[in-house]
Amino acid sequence: MKSIVLAATAMLIASTAPALAQDRWDWSGGRPGSGDFRLVGPGVRILFPELRQSIRGRAFVLRNFDHNHDRFITIPEARDANRAFAQIAGVRRDRFDWDSRDSGYVVVERGGRGGDWDRSAMRGYQFRQTARGAMMRLDEDVLFATDSDVLRPGAIDRLKPLAGYLRGNPGVRVAIDGYTDSRGTDAHNQDLSERRAASVRAAFDEMGVTRARFTVAGHGENDPVATNATPAGMRLNRRVEVTLLGRRASEF
């Protein structure tokens, strides 16, 4: 009888509540060797047992619904987690296959400062050595629409491996620098470059990078990496650079 009531409750939640805006979730926590994920706060008691009583469930809650990253689960956060899990798992939450969410999962390696991170994904960023540290360059086409500071949907996926590295290595300091091409006024270009750098920083914050030390700056059309006389050159100049200060590019 209890299982029937729980199933009916899940169906009611899934069918009557408005769909959550996010349809892709971070399933990366709680795998073997990743440690425990402790939940505290008034919302814990109302979480579904499948979320509250398993490491994978607790990790799912912390990764996706601890909105201010304080590891304290409020009642609204718990309700969001329950609603999302009901939509994902259906009426038989007790039979949810967590392992099915590991498709494409890459085994991580131990970072030099105590964190776990995906070496293959980090290598894909093609870090370059600079005087300040290991730098990766993200072109405008990857991150933003023209003249916008709103991240494209795919930009978050592009940043996720780096966010994982930074979560696992909280002592690493990071510089985020935005640049534009030479079109527009100096004031417009400066403002746009600052807003774009801030948007990238905000994305890391949303992914739980709360302990890394960030400096964020916009440089407008200064320091071009190519000529602004051609469309191809201007495209290269519209970029955001992320530098891991004091790190060697060879580490990745």
Protein Blocks (a to p, Z undefined) as FASTA:
>chain_A
ZZmmmmmmmmmmmmmpccdfblcdcfkgoiahiapaddedjklmmpcfklmmpmklmmmm
mmmmmmnonopacfklmmmmmmmmmmmnommlmlccfklmmgoiacddddfkopacdfkl
mmmnopacdfkbccddddfklmmcghiabdcfklmmmmmmmmmmmmmmmmbccddddddd
fedcfklmmmmmmmmmmmmmmmmmmnopakbccddddehjghiabdfkbfklmmmmmccd
dddehiafklZZ
